[in-house]
Amino acid sequence: MLGDLDVAAAASVLEQALAERTAPTLLVSNEVGLGIVPETPLGRRFRDEAGRLNQRIAARAGRFSSWLPGCR
């Protein structure tokens, strides 16, 4: 899935593209840090990389919201 992909470089490309946008932009991502620890090394890497990307994007966002669907 992630293979030899340079995730940090891909994240930088995404950040640059978002920085150049002039229109409002909405991003939706899965929450990856409140659940169980993945059993496999690949699962843990995915969780860690997704979490870091979410943090990087949220830090640059003009507004950030966290929603937990299904909770009342």
N, C-alpha and C positions, 0 to 999 in steps of 0.2 A: 504494500500500500504506500508507505512513505519511501521505501527503497533507499536510493542514494540521493534523494531530493534534498537540496539545500533549503531547508524550511525557513531559515532566517533570511536568506536572500529573497525567497518568494514573499515573505511577510513584508520586507522592505519595498518590494514592487507594489504590493497592495497598498501600503501606507502612502507611497508616493502618488499612486492613482487617486486615492481618496483626497489627498491634500490638493490636488489639481482640480477637483470637482467644484463647481460653483452652485449646483443645485443641491437641495436637501437630500440626504442619503440615509437610508435606513438599513442597518445590518442586523441580521438575526443569527444567533449562534447557539449551539447546545451548551448547557452548563456541564462542565466536566470535572469539577473539583469537590462536589458534595456527596458523591456516591462512593461505592466501594473502590478499592484499589484494584485495577485490572490485573488479571492473573499472568498475562504474557508480557514479555519485554516490549513487543510492538504496541500492545494496548497501553502500557504505561508511557511509552514515548508519545503516542498519539495524545493521551490525556495531558501530558506536560507541554507539548508543543501547542496544542489548542488553547490551553490555559494561558501560556505566555502571549500568544497572539491576541487573545481576548483582552488581556491586560494592556498590551501596547495600543490597541485600537481604542479602548475605553479611555486611556490616559490622554489621547488626542481629541476625543470627541467633545463637541460642544454640550452634549447632553447624553446621559447614560441611564438606562433603566434595567432593572432585573425583575423578571416575572417568573412566577412559579405556577404555571397553569394547573388547574385541577384542585388547587388548595383553596379552602374557604375559611 
